[in-house]
Amino acid sequence: MDYSEFNDSVSDLDEGSYAGLPIVSVPERKGQKIPAAGGAAWRISVTPYEKVEAFEEQFTLFLEEVDTTEVKAVIIGERPDPVDGEDAVVRSLVDNASRFPALRSLFLGAMRQEICEISWIEHGDVTPLLEAFPLLERLEVRGSEGLRLRPIRHGNLRILRFESGGLPVEVVRGVGACDLPALEYLELWFGMLEYGGDATVEDLEPILSGGRLPALRHLGLQNSEIQDEIAAAVASAPVVARLESLSLSMGSLTDTGAEALLSGQPLTHLRRLDLHHHFLSDAMMSRVRKALPGAETDLSGRERTSGPGYVAVAE
């Protein structure tokens, strides 16, 4: 799998590509010229703080104007009230799941930062999406206020990402309790306790054991205030032996965490180790590179502080 499209850029996803398809906004009016339904990643977004019915109206127009049986990728952008945890988005998708038999990729919460900070974006329970779309291969969620995930078995999900300034422990535990036999790529942004990121290293044990993730090839445990503790846990985690790529980036990683990582199990099988946005010394950076001569190591973005380290994405 090519992991190059995943990084810490909190983009709007209103242009460019998503899931290998050009991003196209859903029609704003009937009769509008549009590309082939299966040849685009369709972005649904309304002007923030419009009437509550605005999203439902645009979604209805989407159903009427686009052959949704061919749609492969959907991006949900701005909602009428970005900080309202009401589940209209999930409900609209779930209630119309039969009209999206080809849907494989879904991104929730692709909002502009100037409209809504990542810590403000509210969601609800996203489990019904996985239940309603058993063929979904990629689910990404930005924002975590009110976010929930219940344990579930999903046989086709390959990519699962949560972008957050404070990921609730309920979601972390939910991921760990899910049976995801096809999952290849898992990325969690833990964020800060101040913004709801209350998971501990102990909560990661089911993920680090890898028992429910037999196909996992990339693991990202990122953007954490306890990045050193996570690195120490990863150093002896059974799941690491099957990985091709590991990311402990975006957090408060110091020489202490890097030392623990290098002192643990061998990492020479990794093709890529991403530690960008870190607090490592020159000497430790050199040690990391020498320890993994055959891997691509990202040690960019060294931060300097006289106090505690900080995460890349919080508010």
TORLUM-736955 format. One line per 8 residues: number of its first residue (from 1); their letters; for each residue x, y, z of C-alpha. Coordinates in Angstrom, 2 decimals, always signed. Example, Ala and Ser with C-alpha at 12.3 -4.5 7.8 and 13.67 -1.06 7.14 Angstrom:
1 = AS = +12.30 -4.50 +7.80 | +13.67 -1.06 +7.14
***
This chain:
1 = MDYSEFND = +0.00 +0.00 +0.00 | +1.18 +3.52 -0.81 | +1.03 +5.56 +2.39 | +2.28 +8.80 +0.83 | -1.14 +10.47 +0.79 | -1.45 +10.24 +4.57 | +0.24 +12.92 +6.65 | -0.53 +15.52 +9.28
9 = SVSDLDEG = -1.90 +18.08 +6.84 | -5.42 +18.89 +7.96 | -6.57 +19.80 +4.47 | -10.05 +20.86 +3.43 | -10.39 +18.08 +0.86 | -12.27 +20.50 -1.37 | -9.89 +20.10 -4.30 | -7.27 +17.69 -5.54
17 = SYAGLPIV = -7.96 +14.00 -5.10 | -9.25 +11.55 -2.54 | -8.97 +7.77 -2.71 | -7.37 +8.16 -6.13 | -10.30 +10.12 -7.56 | -10.65 +13.84 -8.35 | -12.73 +15.70 -5.78 | -15.97 +17.11 -7.18
25 = SVPERKGQ = -18.66 +18.99 -5.26 | -22.14 +17.54 -5.49 | -24.54 +19.42 -7.77 | -26.01 +22.62 -6.37 | -28.95 +22.61 -8.77 | -30.84 +20.26 -11.02 | -29.50 +19.73 -14.52 | -25.96 +20.77 -13.65
33 = KIPAAGGA = -23.26 +19.18 -15.81 | -21.37 +16.58 -13.79 | -18.71 +13.92 -14.43 | -19.34 +10.19 -14.41 | -20.52 +9.14 -10.97 | -17.81 +6.51 -10.50 | -15.03 +8.80 -11.67 | -15.11 +11.29 -8.80
41 = AWRISVTP = -14.87 +11.58 -5.04 | -18.08 +13.45 -4.23 | -17.88 +16.20 -1.61 | -21.07 +17.16 +0.22 | -20.78 +20.47 +2.03 | -23.11 +23.30 +2.95 | -22.57 +26.84 +4.14 | -22.00 +26.66 +7.91
49 = YEKVEAFE = -24.77 +27.96 +10.14 | -27.37 +27.74 +7.39 | -30.79 +26.30 +8.16 | -30.68 +22.83 +9.67 | -32.38 +21.31 +6.63 | -29.61 +22.46 +4.26 | -27.62 +19.24 +4.46 | -30.66 +17.03 +3.93
57 = EQFTLFLE = -31.66 +19.13 +0.92 | -28.23 +18.85 -0.67 | -28.05 +15.14 +0.05 | -31.45 +14.66 -1.60 | -30.24 +16.56 -4.67 | -27.18 +14.31 -4.72 | -29.42 +11.25 -4.80 | -31.55 +12.74 -7.57
65 = EVDTTEVK = -28.81 +14.08 -9.85 | -25.99 +11.53 -9.48 | -26.15 +7.82 -10.20 | -25.18 +6.88 -6.67 | -25.05 +3.18 -7.55 | -21.70 +4.00 -9.18 | -20.30 +6.30 -6.46 | -17.06 +4.97 -4.94
73 = AVIIGERP = -15.99 +7.79 -2.60 | -17.82 +10.41 -0.52 | -16.43 +13.32 +1.51 | -18.60 +15.04 +4.10 | -17.48 +18.63 +4.63 | -19.15 +21.52 +6.42 | -22.54 +20.98 +8.04 | -25.15 +23.59 +9.00
81 = DPVDGEDA = -23.86 +23.49 +12.58 | -20.33 +21.99 +12.76 | -20.41 +21.84 +16.56 | -23.77 +20.11 +16.77 | -23.31 +16.40 +17.45 | -26.64 +15.57 +15.81 | -26.31 +12.44 +13.68 | -28.08 +13.64 +10.52
89 = VVRSLVDN = -25.06 +12.87 +8.35 | -24.72 +9.30 +9.55 | -28.46 +8.78 +9.42 | -28.70 +10.06 +5.83 | -25.98 +7.69 +4.69 | -27.24 +4.70 +6.64 | -30.86 +5.16 +5.58 | -29.78 +5.24 +1.92
97 = ASRFPALR = -27.06 +2.58 +2.07 | -28.78 +0.46 -0.58 | -28.33 +3.31 -3.05 | -24.53 +3.25 -2.61 | -23.55 -0.37 -3.38 | -20.17 +0.71 -4.82 | -19.14 +3.00 -1.94 | -15.67 +2.06 -0.73
105 = SLFLGAMR = -14.20 +5.27 +0.78 | -15.79 +7.72 +3.22 | -14.36 +10.79 +4.97 | -16.36 +12.56 +7.69 | -15.62 +16.07 +8.96 | -13.48 +17.60 +6.20 | -14.07 +21.13 +7.47 | -11.98 +24.23 +6.96
113 = QEICEISW = -10.02 +25.26 +10.03 | -11.20 +28.85 +9.77 | -14.77 +27.56 +10.00 | -14.30 +24.98 +12.73 | -11.26 +23.95 +14.74 | -10.65 +20.21 +14.80 | -11.44 +20.03 +18.53 | -14.87 +21.58 +17.92
121 = IEHGDVTP = -16.08 +19.13 +15.28 | -18.78 +16.94 +16.76 | -19.88 +13.48 +15.70 | -21.92 +10.71 +17.21 | -21.75 +6.95 +16.91 | -20.09 +6.01 +13.61 | -20.61 +2.27 +14.10 | -23.85 +2.26 +12.06
129 = LLEAFPLL = -21.82 +3.26 +9.00 | -19.71 +0.13 +9.26 | -22.83 -1.94 +9.83 | -24.64 -0.43 +6.84 | -21.68 -0.59 +4.46 | -20.07 -4.04 +4.83 | -18.01 -3.50 +1.66 | -16.52 -0.19 +2.83
137 = ERLEVRGS = -12.72 -0.27 +2.59 | -11.76 +3.12 +3.96 | -13.21 +5.21 +6.80 | -11.65 +8.46 +7.99 | -13.03 +10.78 +10.65 | -11.83 +14.27 +11.55 | -12.89 +15.62 +14.92 | -13.87 +13.65 +17.99
145 = EGLRLRPI = -16.22 +15.61 +20.23 | -18.98 +13.13 +21.08 | -17.43 +10.49 +18.82 | -18.25 +6.86 +19.59 | -17.34 +3.49 +18.12 | -18.74 +0.19 +19.32 | -17.00 -3.18 +18.86 | -17.88 -4.69 +15.51
153 = RHGNLRIL = -16.59 -7.18 +13.00 | -16.01 -5.75 +9.54 | -14.49 -8.02 +6.93 | -13.47 -5.51 +4.26 | -12.21 -2.34 +5.97 | -8.59 -1.74 +4.93 | -7.96 +1.82 +6.14 | -9.17 +3.37 +9.41
161 = RFESGGLP = -8.06 +6.85 +10.46 | -9.12 +9.20 +13.26 | -7.78 +12.76 +13.08 | -8.26 +14.37 +16.46 | -7.05 +16.94 +18.93 | -8.39 +14.73 +21.73 | -9.48 +11.18 +20.94 | -11.85 +9.73 +23.58
169 = VEVVRGVG = -10.78 +6.54 +25.29 | -14.11 +4.99 +24.28 | -13.06 +5.20 +20.63 | -9.58 +3.79 +21.30 | -11.07 +0.88 +23.22 | -13.67 +0.42 +20.51 | -10.98 +0.10 +17.86 | -9.14 -2.43 +20.00
177 = ACDLPALE = -12.27 -4.51 +20.46 | -13.20 -4.58 +16.76 | -12.41 -7.59 +14.60 | -10.92 -6.15 +11.42 | -9.31 -9.02 +9.50 | -8.63 -6.98 +6.34 | -7.32 -3.80 +8.03 | -3.91 -2.81 +6.66
185 = YLELWFGM = -3.65 +0.79 +7.82 | -4.60 +2.15 +11.26 | -3.90 +5.72 +12.31 | -4.97 +7.33 +15.60 | -4.32 +10.94 +16.61 | -4.63 +10.99 +20.40 | -4.32 +14.73 +21.02 | -4.46 +16.31 +24.45
193 = LEYGGDAT = -6.25 +15.45 +27.67 | -7.52 +19.03 +27.72 | -9.50 +18.30 +24.55 | -10.72 +14.85 +25.57 | -7.73 +12.67 +24.70 | -7.92 +10.50 +27.80 | -6.60 +7.16 +26.54 | -3.65 +5.56 +28.33
201 = VEDLEPIL = -1.02 +3.10 +27.14 | -2.99 +0.31 +28.82 | -5.92 +1.08 +26.53 | -3.70 +0.31 +23.52 | -2.91 -3.25 +24.56 | -5.51 -4.94 +22.30 | -4.17 -2.98 +19.33 | -0.53 -3.64 +20.18
209 = SGGRLPAL = -1.18 -7.36 +20.59 | -2.47 -7.43 +17.01 | -4.77 -10.36 +17.65 | -7.73 -8.83 +15.84 | -5.61 -7.14 +13.15 | -3.92 -9.98 +11.22 | -3.44 -7.96 +8.00 | -2.08 -4.77 +9.60
217 = RHLGLQNS = +0.95 -3.33 +7.79 | +0.98 +0.28 +9.01 | +0.33 +1.50 +12.53 | +0.20 +5.17 +13.43 | -0.06 +6.04 +17.13 | +0.41 +9.74 +16.80 | -0.09 +13.25 +18.09 | +0.14 +12.25 +21.75
225 = EIQDEIAA = +1.20 +13.95 +24.96 | +2.39 +10.53 +26.17 | +4.38 +9.72 +23.04 | +7.35 +8.44 +25.09 | +5.13 +5.96 +26.92 | +3.62 +4.82 +23.64 | +7.08 +4.33 +22.14 | +8.09 +2.19 +25.12
233 = AVASAPVV = +4.97 +0.04 +24.72 | +5.52 -0.33 +20.98 | +9.08 -1.54 +21.64 | +7.77 -4.89 +22.87 | +4.43 -5.04 +21.04 | +3.73 -8.28 +19.11 | +2.04 -6.39 +16.26 | +5.28 -4.64 +15.27
241 = ARLESLSL = +6.82 -7.77 +13.75 | +4.25 -7.77 +10.93 | +4.43 -4.04 +10.16 | +6.02 -2.45 +7.12 | +5.55 +1.09 +8.39 | +5.32 +2.67 +11.85 | +4.48 +6.23 +12.82 | +4.99 +7.75 +16.26
249 = SMGSLTDT = +4.94 +11.24 +14.82 | +3.27 +14.55 +15.74 | +3.68 +14.07 +19.49 | +6.00 +14.88 +22.37 | +8.59 +12.18 +21.62 | +11.92 +12.78 +23.39 | +15.19 +10.87 +23.69 | +13.58 +8.82 +26.47
257 = GAEALLSG = +10.96 +7.37 +24.14 | +13.38 +6.91 +21.26 | +15.83 +5.09 +23.55 | +13.08 +2.72 +24.66 | +12.10 +2.10 +21.04 | +15.67 +1.32 +19.95 | +16.26 -0.89 +22.99 | +13.27 -3.09 +22.22
265 = QPLTHLRR = +12.61 -5.61 +19.49 | +14.40 -5.25 +16.14 | +12.93 -2.70 +13.76 | +15.16 -3.42 +10.78 | +12.28 -5.06 +8.89 | +10.47 -1.72 +8.66 | +10.40 +0.06 +5.34 | +9.44 +3.34 +6.97
273 = LDLHHHFL = +9.64 +4.91 +10.42 | +7.92 +8.27 +10.80 | +8.88 +10.33 +13.84 | +8.35 +13.81 +12.42 | +7.48 +16.57 +14.89 | +9.65 +15.42 +17.76 | +11.97 +16.64 +20.52 | +15.02 +14.46 +19.87
281 = SDAMMSRV = +18.64 +15.50 +20.27 | +21.10 +15.44 +17.37 | +22.79 +12.39 +18.88 | +19.53 +10.46 +19.14 | +18.49 +11.37 +15.61 | +21.79 +9.97 +14.40 | +21.25 +6.76 +16.39 | +17.81 +6.28 +14.89
289 = RKALPGAE = +19.13 +6.62 +11.36 | +22.00 +4.22 +12.00 | +19.71 +1.66 +13.61 | +17.50 +1.50 +10.51 | +19.88 +1.88 +7.55 | +17.49 +0.23 +5.13 | +14.39 +2.17 +6.12 | +13.04 +5.55 +5.15
297 = TDLSGRER = +13.16 +7.55 +8.37 | +11.33 +10.84 +8.74 | +12.92 +12.93 +11.47 | +11.81 +16.26 +10.11 | +10.17 +18.94 +12.19 | +12.33 +18.86 +15.30 | +10.81 +21.10 +17.93 | +12.68 +22.86 +20.71
305 = TSGPGYVA = +11.29 +23.77 +24.10 | +12.57 +24.29 +27.61 | +9.35 +22.88 +29.02 | +7.14 +19.88 +28.28 | +6.72 +18.80 +24.69 | +3.52 +19.40 +22.79 | +1.48 +17.82 +20.05 | +1.21 +19.02 +16.47
313 = VAE = -2.60 +19.18 +16.36 | -4.71 +20.08 +19.38 | -7.35 +22.79 +19.19
***
